[in-house]
Amino acid sequence: MRGHWVCLLAAGLFLSSLSPAACEEIPEAGSLAARLNWVQYEIVRGRVTALNSRLAASKSQTCGGDSQGPRESYSLTVGDSAPSVSYELQDADQHLTVELNCGNCLRVHRRPARERQAAVRFVQPPRGPVALEIAGSESAASRRLVADDLWQLLLLYPAECREHLIPVLEVLRPDWRLAEQGRAIERRLLELAQSSQLPDRSGWAGWVAELSSSDARLRRAADHRLRAVGQAILPYLESLDPAGLDAEQRLRVRQICDELTMRSGDDAQRVAVWLSVKPGVWVGLLAHHEEAMRHLAARQLSTLSGRAIPFDAGAEPEQRQRQIQQLSAWLAAD
């Protein structure tokens, strides 16, 4: 956390010393951030990430304002590791700020010009859950939607994300097509569930235990088996408490995670595989609008938990919601 604030402070001090450049001759389509194309944006393991800068030095630019229409400003700080960017838009409809610091610490704030519209905040810390906050309006109460990552947020709250989140994220990269990617991930999850291709988790705990064996052959064999699982093993390994592991286990688990973590943008197949072993994903899909998907979600939860799941996929919405709440509490206490 201390390093995060140091990075934020350094970025702020550097940007404050820059003199905004005059608006260069650039294409008119898309936001200033998209038109300048200074940074390569990707979604890596469900987190918006600035992978690298296309510029060797920090820079800022401002366009518009007053009689010239909407005002936009875009700033880039090139750091030792990951770039930091700041984007701001003010027009007749909104005041939007997007801050992406140290590569993947993201804060988005959209304040509408009209009181009838909802204000929106999105927070993505370097690690841990992401949160979408939608302020109340004349027709709806305030909501705070939380998920482990962006893809799960899109899966569990598709309507809210399409309306409030996707448009502001695609300010950075209009060709992301996040709604389309979310649907592709859902389809692939459905295919995995229908084909019973979910990985067998029965041996994982034993293989982790064998990483600390006094027999080097057992350690190597366990390491190989864990790596062979592929992307699906990552959520399990990342959930392990380091305090419960010895030094050999911690080292090997870290090495396996580093090797399996992709450094490029996510694709639907890879995301579906590592989401398929997360019970929280299937709990969320119990509320899906299609009954067939609800049946599959209940079946997958039974498979993951090793016991029957008390859920009636064909029940009325209010009854299903009560069942989901009870089931969530039950799984959390397990």
CORURFEN-V857501 format. One line per field, one symbol per residue. phi: phi as a letter, one per 20 degrees, with the letter a starting at -180 (. if undefined). psi: psi as a letter, one per 20 degrees, with the letter a starting at -180 (. if undefined). burial: 1 if it has 9 or more other C-alpha atoms within 8 Angstrom, else 0. Layout:
BEGIN
phi: ???
psi: ???
burial: ???
END
This chain:
BEGIN
phi: .fffffffffffffffeeegfffffcgefnfgfffflfceecddlmcfcefaeedecfbbbccmolfengdccbccdedfddfcccccccbfdacdccccdlnbedcccddffdffeefcccccfgbnfecdddffcfdbefccdcbfbffffffecfffffeddggfffffbfeflfffffffffffffffffeleffeefeffffffffdffefffffffgffffffngffggfffeffgfedefffffffffffffeffedffcfffffffffeegfffffffeffeffffffffffffffembfdfbdfeffgfffffffffffffffef
psi: hghghggggggghghhiqppqqoroqqiprrhghhhlhqopropkjpppogrqiqiqqqqqqqaqcijbqpqqpqpooahfqqqqpppppaihroppoooqkgjopppoooqhphiqpqpqpporhqrqqpopoqqahiqrqqopqrhrgghghghmgghghghgghhhihhnhjglhgghghhggghggggghjljqqojhigghhghiijqiohhggggggggghhhbhhighghhipohhjqrggggghggggghhhpqjrqqrgggghgihhjohhghghiijqiphhhgggghghhgghikrqpnpoijrqgggggggggggghghhi.
burial: 0000001100100110000000000000000111100111111111111111100001011111100001111111110001111111111001111111111111111111100011111111100011111111100001001111110111111100110111110111110000101111110111011000010000000011111110000111011011101111111010000000110111011001100111000101011111111110111111110010111111111100000010001000000110110011000000
END
